Amino acid sequence: MREHILEVLRETNGVVAGPRGAALRLGLKRTTLLSRMKKLGITTADVSTVWN
């Protein structure tokens, strides 16, 4: 699940919410996605390494 969330965050350029955000693509509410990211230890550093 962690890798899937990181993949979607890469596809959305780190956007979590909104019509082009990762939460919508994953079928989750923004707050649910943020909670899962916290639980899985996904930080801004993880997302930025995905971008590169």
Secondary structure by P-SEA (a helix, b strand, c coil): caaaaaaaaaaacccccccccccccccccaaaaaaaaaaacccaaaaaaaac
